[in-house]
Amino acid sequence: MIGNKPKHQMDTWNKRIQVGVTEIEFRPHPSGAKKKYRTRSPAYLLNGETPVVELEGKAGAVDISCCRVFKGHRDELPDDFL
């Protein structure tokens, strides 16, 4: 990985996403069904290199690259975020 991109992604996520408030779409596979969750933690680096977040109703952490803020939500991240 080049530079501090994972840390930048984590920091940007944490500035924009409100824990327990912002609605997140989690889709681990492009063909998978969309499911709506709320975060239960701020983003953090797993093993110092993968930005992850914990979601209500899911065990463990998920890669934020599999998460999107629901369209139209005021905390929506730009398309080029990841």
N, C-alpha and C positions, 0 to 999 in steps of 0.2 A: 504494500500500500504506500502511496506517495504522500509525503508530508504528514500533516495532522488532520487529514480529512475525517477520520472517525470521531476525533474529539470535536472538530468543528460541527459535524452533524449532531452530535450529542448536545453540544452547547446551544445550537440553533433550535433543536427540538425543545429543550428545556425552557428557552425564552418564549416560545410560541404556544406550547401545549400546557394547559392547566390540568394538573393531576385530579382525576375524579370528575372533571367537568367536560372537557373536550371529547366529542364523539369520534372514535377511531374505527376505520374499516380495516380489518385484518384479513388478509388473503394470502396464505403461504404459497399457493400455486396460482398462476394466471387463470387457469380454467376452474379454479375452486369457487365455491359460493362465497359471496360477501357476507361477513358477519360484523355486527356492530358491537363495540366494547367501549368501556371507559378505562383510562389508565388508572393504575393503583400505585404507580411509582414514577419518579422522574426517570429519564433515560440515564443509563450508566454504561461504562465500557466493560464488557465481559472479557476476561483474560487480557485486558488492556488494549484490545483491538477491534472488538465488534460492539457497536452501539445497540443496546437492547432496552426494552421497557417491559414492565409487568402489566398485564391487563386483567381486569375483573373477570372472573369466570374461567380463566386459563391458568393452568399450573406452570410455574417457571416463567422464564423471560423469553420474549420473542424479538427477533431482529427488527429494528425500526424500518429496514428497507422493505419489509412485508406489510407495513402499516401506512395508511393514508388517512388524512383528516377528511371527514365527510365533506363533499363539495358544498360550498356556500357557507360553511362554518366560519366564523370570524377569525379563527386561529389557523385557517387553511395555509399550508405551506406551499411555496412556489413549486411548479412542476420540475424545475431543475435542482430541487433540494438534494436528491440522492443521485 
